[in-house]
Every structure is written in structure tokens, then in C-alpha cells.
Amino acid sequence: MDNRRSFGNRPSFGGPREMHKAICSDCGTETEVPFKPIEGRPVYCRDCYQKHKNDRPRRPDFRGGGGRGPADSSDSSDSGEEQ
């Protein structure tokens, strides 16, 4: 009996992943990725991904902090300037 939890019809984390064939946007090598490629978005092989992974914009960190996100320094109410 398999005691791993699943989410809907997807396997749980750590289980086998469905791999999709793709062509690397940089070097043109055929590769496999664990997601379905979307037309118009680049897909990279392992080597090229390592070169590009720091190029992506960082996602905001929503953990902790009361859910308000980082303070916005452009907010004039906190700038200390009189209007």
C-alpha cells in the first residue's frame, strides 16, 4: 500500500515527475524539463539554466512580516517632508 499523500491527481512531492521534451533556448540542445513549456517563454537545459538563474527577477517573500510586504520608500506620508 502506498502511504504517500497526493494532491488531486498529481503525485506527492518526491514522487516521479512527468518530464516534457524541449529545446534549450540558448544552445539548442534537446532537454527534458519537469513542466510543460509555454510558447514564447525560454526553456534552458541544465547547464544554460545555471548561467541564467540569477538573471530572473526575485519573487517577493511573503512569509512573515504580517502580510504587508516591504515598506515603500516612495510613500510621502512617511517621508518626514511637510506638504
N, C-alpha and C positions, 0 to 999 in steps of 0.2 A: 504494500500500500504506500502511495506517495503522500507524505505529510506536508509537502511544501504548499504554501498558500499561493493562490493565483488571483489576479485582478481581472475580472471579466473572463475573456477567453485568452488573455495573454499569460505567458508563463511568468512565474515569480522571478525576482532578482536572483541572479546567479544561475538561472536555468539556461537552456540553449536559446540562442537568438537566431532569428531569421536574418540571413545575410542577403544583400542585394548587390548585383554587379554594377559597376560604374567605371567610368574612365576618368583618371586624375586630370583635373583642370590645369595643372602645371606641367607635368611631364608626359601625359598621355598614356601612362601605364594602366592596364586593366587592373582593377582592385575590387574588393568586396567591402561593403560598409554595413553597419547594423541598423540602417534606416533607409527608407525609400527616398532616393534622390529626387529633388524638386527641380524642374527645368528652370534655368535662369540663376540658380544658386551654385556656387562652386563646390566640387567634391574633390578631396585630396586623398592620395594614398598615404600610408603611414609616414613615410619619410617626408613628404611635402607638408603634411599636416603639422609635423613638428616645427617646420620652418614658419608656418603661418599662424600657429595657435596664439601667439602674443599680439597678432595684428587685430584680432577681434575686439570690439568694444566690450568692456566688462559689464556683466549683468549687475543690477543693483542688489545689495544684500538686504533682504527684507527680514532677516532673523533678528529678533530682539529690538530694542530701541522704541518700543511702544507702537510700532507700526506707522510712524510718521515719516520715516526716511530721513536723509541728511538735511541739515538746516540749509536754507537757501540764502546765500550771502547777498543776493540782489534784492531781498525783501527790505523796503525802505523803512518799515516800522521798527526794525531792529538795528538800523544803521547808525543811530545816535545823531543824525542830522535833523535840524529843525526845518520845517517846511513853511 
